[in-house]
Every structure is written in C-alpha cells, then in structure tokens.
C-alpha cells in the first residue's frame, strides 16, 4: 500500500531533502510551495534523482481555494508534512505581520482542510528557537523537550503559536501530531544536486561562509565573541539536512504506527554543540579555501547555547543523526561548487505556459545567447530552437505531427503492427494502413518526462536531462526507464541528443527512439521549406520489406550543382535511408556520422545532422496537419524501419534485462 | 474634526454598547460583523437610540476581499476597535481550530489592511482569561497587567496569541495599540434597548440567571462551591457593560493623544470581586424572582479568582467603573423583561433584498399572521401589506410614483414652488407645470431612514420606529429630525402611522408629511382598481387657489346605492378633500376621523382610512409610470394643499424651533 504525503514547502531546503527521503522510503509525495524563497528547479532535480513523479502546486497556504483544489485532486493524501513558512529571525522583527500571516494563518488553513478531508497525520517543522535562551535555567547543556518555551523573536513566536494551536487542536480529538524541533540544519544532499539556496544575503553561518568561499561575499561577520562559551562564540547543534530529512520519515512512520490520537514534541538534533569558530574551522578545512572573517557585535535575539537533548527521538522515533559536521561541510562544499548560484544558472530559465502548469514547464537553455533551445516535459520535446535569434523549428502542433517530440517506445513503422519475441507473437494497435507507426498509441510524444535536471558544466554548455518512467504501457509489455539528454553548445551551435533506455521490469521489448523535430531553416521568411537545399550521406533506403532501393536525391558525393532543392511540392520524401550496418543495441559505441546537410540561401542558415544510428527517416512533411504541408522536414535517425521483424536487425531493437539501448543525434548549425 | 472608527463585532454585546458611547462622544462608526453570534437588530436600535447613521457590513474578517471593500469605501477610517471574535471558553475546547481561525487569522487580515490603508490606532478586546489561574502566585488578590500570562484554554490562547502578535508588530514600528483586558462584563444599556443576547445556552452566569428568571431555563447550575474562596464559589470582577464601553472611548482617546508608537495593556475591571452566590443574591434582589439553583461539579478551565488591579487604567486612561453590581443587575433585568428573547421577536423578521444591503433592509411585522406589514429603510416605505395573505398595495415602483413611501419635507403642491417665511422669499425646484409637488427634489421617499426600532408591547401588536435625519436638504433650509412610527395591530387589522418632526437646526421651515401608498384591494385578481367602491367623508375639495369646490363623488351620507365605483378610466380624481378646519401644527391633539371607505366586491376586502389631518388628497393613479395607470389609488391625509402660501393655514405647515409637527393616519381593514 503506497501512502501519499502532502509536503508543504517541499521545494525548499529541508522540504526537498525530505521529499527525496520519503520517495526513497516508498511514499508518494505531493508538493505545495509558494516558491517565495525556493525554486521549482529543486523538485525538477529531485524527480530525476529519485526517478519518481512528484505533482507540484504553486500555492500559498493562505489561499483556501487553491489549497482545496490540491486536496480535491489528491483525495488519497494520508498525511501532511508541513515545512512551509518564513524562517528568517531578523526579518521576522521587521515584518512580523507577514510572518504571522504566512506561518500561523497558513497553518490554520491547512489544518482546516485536513479536518475537512479527514487527514489526521501531521508532522510540523517547529524550531529549537521556541526554547529561547534556556541558559536561564542553570545547568542545562542539552535542552530537553520539557523545557518551558520562551521564544525571543517573532519567528520563534510563530512556531510557538503553531505548537500551541496543535496542542489545543489535538485536545479536541481526532489528530496525530508530531512537532519536530529542529536545531541547525546544514549540509546538502551528497549528490550535489540539491541544497540550500538562500534568497539574498544568507542569514545562517554555513551558507554565508560558502558564499564567501565562492567569492559571492567578501567576508564572514562573526556576531559576538563575548558569550559565556568555550571560545566566546555561540554554540549550536548542527545537523546534516539528510539526517533531518530522515527524522521526518521516522516521525511520520511513528505517527502511522500509533493507534490513538497523539501530539508529541521531539528535538531533532545531534546533542553535540559546535561554536561559530569551530564551524569556521571545519568548513575551511573542507573547502580548502581561506575565508576572511571579522568579529562584529552581537546580533539581536541570538542566544549563547542551543544544543538538543536528543534522547527522546532516539528512544521513540528510533532516529539519531548519522552524519557529522565534517560530512556536512563536505556535502555543502560539493553543492556550492557545483551550484555557485544555487538553483540559478546563467542562461537557463524555466517558465510555465499556463499559470501553475508545472507538468508542462518550458526550460530555455542558452537564454539570451545566439543559440537557444526551449524544451518541455511533454514528450521531452523541442519547443523551439533559435539560431542567431531565428526560430528554425516548427514547435508544437497536432499530436499526429509529433512535432519536436521524442518518439518511442518504437519509432517508425512496424509492418502489420505485429512482432514476435521470445517465441510469443505480439499485436500492437495499427493505423488505417495496417501498420503501427511511432507506436501508434502511447507514443512518448504525449508522455510526461520528469525533470529536466539542468547543468552548466562550462560556459555556454548546457545539459538538460529528462527521465521517462515508461511503465505499464498500453500496447507494449515491460517497464522501461528512458533518459533524454540534451546538450546545447552555444559556441559550436550544436545540439546533442542522447537517448538511453533500460528495462526495469518484465520481458524483452522492442525499442527504437528518435526525435521528431521539423526544421524550416527559412521559417522567418516562408511558411514552407521551399528553397531548402539538401544532401544526404546516401541515397539508399530500406523498405518495409527489408530490401534496399535507391531514392532520387543528391548525396554528399554528388557535384555541388546537383544538390536537391525542396520546392513547394516536390520531391516528396518519406524514406528510411541507410548509412551503416545495423549491428548494435548501443549505437553510441560506433561512429558519429554526418547524415544530412541542409541549408537555405535566403536565411543563410545551414544544418548538419550527425548520428551514431545506422539509418534515418527523412520526411518532407507532406502530410502535416497542424501546420501547412511541407512547412518543415523531419530527420529521424534511428534503427532500420521494421527491424523488429527482420532477423538480421532484430537484436538492434530488442531490449532485455541488463542491456542498455543508446543512441545519439547531433544538430549542428553554421 | 470628526474621527471615524471601524468597529469590528460592533453588532455584538460589548460592541453595540461601545458604538453608543462612541457616537455620544462625537465619533463616527463603521461596523463590520459576521453576525455569527449577534443580530443586526442591535444596530438598527442603536441608530434610533443615538440618532446617528452607522454603516454596516456583514463581513467575516477572514474575508480579505470583503474587508478591503470596507476600507476602500471608508478611506477616512482613523482607528479600529476590534471586538470581533468567538468567545465561549467551553466551546473553544471543542472547536479550537475555528477559534484560532476566527480570532487569530481574522485579526491578522485586519492588521494587514490597517497597514495597507495606514490606519495606526487599534484598540483590542483582550480578556482577563490571559492571566490564567494567577493564584499560582501567592498573595495576589487584584491581578496587575504585569502578571505573567498563562491562559488555560484555547479561547484564552487566541487572546494571548493576538496580544503577542500586537507586541511583535508594534516593535516593528508605526502602530498605536491598546490591549484591553476585560474582566466580566454584565448588565445592559439603561434604555433597555440593547443588551446581551447569547445564542443558545448562555455560557455566563448573569445571562443564564436572567433566562431562568423569565422562564426560558429551569434552574441555575453553580459550578463548584469547593473553591478556596469566602463562600466556596469562584470570585469574578463584574463590570457594567456601559462602563466597559466607556473604557474603550477612554483608550481610543488616549491613543489619539499619543504622539509616538505605543503598545500597552490595561485591565478594565472594577477591582471588586463578587462570588457566584453573591451575584445570585444581587440579581434575585433586582428582579424580585426566586431563581432555582443547584450546586454541581466544577467546570473545566475555571479559576478561583479573577479580579482586576484597576489602577493603571485609572491613572493613564482616566477611566474607572462608575456603576456597580446593583445597577448592572437592574439594567440587565430591564433589558430581559423588555426583550425576553433578546433581539428575536415573535412575528418580526428582517431580511436584505440584495445580499449585504442593510441600508435597504426589509422588516416584516406580523410575520406569519393574517395581517402583515413589510417596511423598508428607504423612504420608511410600506413595501407590502398583506390582508389574510393577500397583498393589497402596489409596493416599490418608479421614483416618480412615490409608491408606499413617506412624503416630506412638504407633501403635495406648492404653487410656483415659492413661499415666504419670516419675511424671506424661498424658491424651490419646480416641476414642468411650474409647481413643486412632494418637494420635487430630495423627497423623503428616496431618503435613508434609521432603524427601525421594533417593539412588541403586546401579543399581535408591533411598533416600528424609523428616524430620519433630514439635514442639509437640497431645497429647504434648516435641519429636521423626523420620526415615522408604524403600529400594526393584527387583531384589529389596523395599521397606524404617526409622524413627528422637530427642528434641530436653523430657521422655521415648511412641513407637511404623509404616506403615499397605492391601494388595490383586488390586486390578486386584477391589475387595476376597476370595481373598487369608494365613499368619502366629504365631496368638498380645496384648490390650489385656496377656494373650495365640489367633486362628483359619493360621501358617507349618501344612500348606499350612490356609492362611487372606480372603473378602468373613470372617475379620474386628484383632489385635496377637506374634512376639518386646518388649525394646528400638531393634528394629533384633534380627533381621529374616518375620511374614506373603500371596498371591492370580488376580494371582499374593505379599507377604512382614518386621520387626525384636516384634509386628504385622493388620487386614482391615472399618471402612474412604474405600474399600469389606475392600478392603485392613493389616499394622502395631510394639511391643505399649498397651505404654506395661504395666511389662513400657513401656521399649520410652519415648523419652528421648540415646536413639534405631528400627524396620524390609520388604515383599518375588514
């Protein structure tokens, strides 16, 4: 039985790490976040990292109507982990009203809807701040949950108020509440993919030091070294965010194991205290960079000592920290060096076409440059490709045109829609002509891909990875996991697409992947490809019957004046041209070959298509329905047409357990 | 300079009393209330009592949009007194979430809008409940404001939370906050018009005893007599609600006198404690009724002692209680005996035609009986009159038809629109025919009347009093205060209308008041008055030139067969019939005479119109525009037409300082 958890603030620092741990523990997550201090990018990455879909709603908790929609659309939510909230101590003194509204009123709306939809389990992000300065009780080094609460700032008051609300609401019956009092979360996911991305000037020590280390800030200010502590700087209980995230899973499991109502508080801390100067030393050791620091005056609201007595969580939740300050600093440093500007990457922007529709989010790579790619989760599609500001692809059209999309599980035709594998005959849905084309139903072009995980490994190079969970398909058997990796090189004006697929469940399956972009190199001037000059690596094509025939089209070897010019009606091409022997399931082991060159004299834009694939379908778009016919031509490198039904090539399109299907296509512009 | 105060919860027990005191102190009030535990009736009464208009909005504070509208429409709001909130201690433990949402989230929305609209002054209704059981500090009899807070129930927590919010928000700058910690408000306004009207079973001692005294409850339960107090029952600091209301005015004035930001707490209490049994004795003495009581177990959350140290308010706000327990009990008893079911009166209902339009509220008198009157604030109009369930009046129509409305300041024609008074000639706006009719502009038919104040002095008798502040009129000079009192006697099927007007400011002014209802005794069967049989007290009419002439219409003295029958076109009557000498400004000192009898053979309904007025205009509705011509006839008892321009009658229509204009009309049905 899968249990669905609503995670509020799930795009934030702690929330995103908790989502990773929840998914790893078999929970389904629905995330709401107003993104006021977080980025959807974190969740795009989490989904690729975890290979799990996480529905996302950009919702402010105070918006009853929008939040109601979430509960309506996910009537199977069983529990809520509530991270959402403003959290900067200093800011809370400047704009206390916003803190109360966001944190307190927001929580009340959430509880109201939980009551309405009969969701009982609630894990709440409280804070050690609720204790205030517990050195008012002499002799306490590790603060226990039973310590009277006396927060010293509006942020702490909001947490304290919500705790009180939970205790009062719990007393009215019908609830299971876990109140988790965090100490100081630091570090990042060891993958380096998610971490803390503070907006503006960081409020906390570690993110601040990290920004100094990468050169974003000048020096660290140490707020006071005259506290009554071992080195005069305040002592805190630092806890690795992954440990903290695991604490939430432990608390949720604990609640789910309880038969009766419950409302309990647990410290989530290590029990060990580190001073500011000790953390400074630890972090500089991890990053190997000398960080300038300056001792300045005390900061309002800071207390000298805040270390957890962690035994209650250890005994009851069976949870304790496993990672130390050293691992935290190393993971933080990995995150920071890989993501010096957090989730922001120069030249990368994400937008939603329809407000809030994060399932069809557009991501632009190379934004603002001379070579830009816009891609979408639906079909991991190429929505636009801009060469020197000129759009040269058709963009989204009718579903039957497959424009820009990834094609799978089996691109191109299967004769009769029939194949046999491992001695079994399989029948797919067929088109009017009796064959299956581009899988006919359940084509990848209509599927939601997870991600993308975007990286910028070097200046002007952008990598975006989409993942598809091709599970329980309508026609084919077996489950696949498919990656589509776009690499945009602005300098080289090259777009590289790499496909990989592995079988995750079931028997061997046919596979053949490609991209179905329609190019119109003169799109700014004309509605059709008229005037486009093309040459192919070959004029030999393989037919549905497996025999080769020659097509009247010019090749790289022909004289320059023999170039094939596409006019408004002729030539009509829809053939699978053969450029190499089809031998391997992983074509990327072979050579990357140019297979088609196209240019247009009016726009002066030239395209070279290269691939590791043994053949490519060239289609002059004569049957387009979402666009004017012949408004673009498609070049679809892939395996031989109908290879699944030809014993010579069958193994190149048959994916079995332990194998990996791979292919590569490159579009290069001049 | 008039200062405008937004009063949230201003229709409630304490709120309505505060509105009275604010108005008495020259403040303007705007009231918002969700009416969840109060009645608009209280404000209808307050307006008649105070003779001041109070705009009302049925708004829940949590509804940002609706509350924004209030601030937009009253951009001159300078301060807020915030009474709105749920307040039952016991209930708060059952539905804590609603308590937090209503009280805390509601306050946050209010503060948000105050910030947006730059309203700084805020007086908050806190509660002595925030102290909790202060006997935990030995030796404190009167609790000072400095006592640490430790409320013991969710209701107290909501007040405590809001206090914390105010202190945090205040620290961010730009606010003036007065936190008033009430002790136990009791009593009612000495007028007996407003008081506490608890929904359901009263939570508090005095309202409960009162309901036992009037027979609505069986007996009083005394919750515990084993407390460590002088007689074993809990001791409270009871404070007369009028004193409490005055404390709010004092606090508001204090805030307004401050130049700087402020956030202070004040106890509002007497400093004197009374036990439950002492209050029982005091109340039974006041009402003279023996009240059954029973000692039962302690109630959850009750503390033994809650008495204010009142000196801070005395010193700083210059406020202290002036009324004692005796006055409180007497005033409570007056309220309860006059209003045994609070604001609910059997046979009386109020409705708004357009949602939230309390300025045009409809009140039905005799609801559910054989004789029902529906009246409206606009023009203090008769909207409907139902005889044995049959509507026999036209109801609202075009403004020019004056249907059902009160007519003033000067009903009927003034020749040339001109008059002279005290040696000065005045020119009014005239109609196309060169005369002024029904004041031509600014007629009372279009004016908003305050109230009504509805009373049910005996079974089947309903009195509704409207008040008009006829100030700064467009055509006339001088300010008037006008009362229109409808008395409906269901048994007698008689509707009595009494008019009174006094001059409140300025020189003498013409006056002539009447009601302009169109009757159609056969309305259920026919669109016109066709077939209505009428007889008048006289057939002599006075013309615009002051001379008498005879009209061809049957009189009471004629033989029965000589009755005048109104047909679809004839007779066309629009004359001022004279039934008595016109001698007095106050016609009610004279005789009430029958002046017209009408009946319809099909509906069998008969109407007799009686009046103390010397004449009446009879109009067969031939010029109706909002209805079919002749769909109703109007009988308008008043002074002689154009009397203001005839020295013989001028004094009967001239209102001077110290005089009172009075008149009376009765419609009687059989």
Boltz contact constraints between the chains, C-beta under 6 A:
constraints:
  - contact:
      token1: [A, 94]
      token2: [B, 172]
      max_distance: 6.0
  - contact:
      token1: [A, 96]
      token2: [B, 168]
      max_distance: 6.0
  - contact:
      token1: [A, 96]
      token2: [B, 169]
      max_distance: 6.0
  - contact:
      token1: [A, 96]
      token2: [B, 172]
      max_distance: 6.0
  - contact:
      token1: [A, 97]
      token2: [B, 111]
      max_distance: 6.0
  - contact:
      token1: [A, 97]
      token2: [B, 169]
      max_distance: 6.0
  - contact:
      token1: [A, 100]
      token2: [B, 108]
      max_distance: 6.0
  - contact:
      token1: [A, 100]
      token2: [B, 165]
      max_distance: 6.0
  - contact:
      token1: [A, 101]
      token2: [B, 108]
      max_distance: 6.0
  - contact:
      token1: [A, 105]
      token2: [B, 105]
      max_distance: 6.0
  - contact:
      token1: [A, 105]
      token2: [B, 108]
      max_distance: 6.0
  - contact:
      token1: [A, 108]
      token2: [B, 100]
      max_distance: 6.0
  - contact:
      token1: [A, 108]
      token2: [B, 101]
      max_distance: 6.0
  - contact:
      token1: [A, 108]
      token2: [B, 105]
      max_distance: 6.0
  - contact:
      token1: [A, 111]
      token2: [B, 97]
      max_distance: 6.0
  - contact:
      token1: [A, 154]
      token2: [B, 168]
      max_distance: 6.0
  - contact:
      token1: [A, 157]
      token2: [B, 164]
      max_distance: 6.0
  - contact:
      token1: [A, 157]
      token2: [B, 168]
      max_distance: 6.0
  - contact:
      token1: [A, 161]
      token2: [B, 161]
      max_distance: 6.0
  - contact:
      token1: [A, 164]
      token2: [B, 157]
      max_distance: 6.0
  - contact:
      token1: [A, 165]
      token2: [B, 100]
      max_distance: 6.0
  - contact:
      token1: [A, 168]
      token2: [B, 96]
      max_distance: 6.0
  - contact:
      token1: [A, 168]
      token2: [B, 154]
      max_distance: 6.0
  - contact:
      token1: [A, 168]
      token2: [B, 157]
      max_distance: 6.0
  - contact:
      token1: [A, 169]
      token2: [B, 96]
      max_distance: 6.0
  - contact:
      token1: [A, 169]
      token2: [B, 97]
      max_distance: 6.0
  - contact:
      token1: [A, 172]
      token2: [B, 94]
      max_distance: 6.0
  - contact:
      token1: [A, 172]
      token2: [B, 96]
      max_distance: 6.0
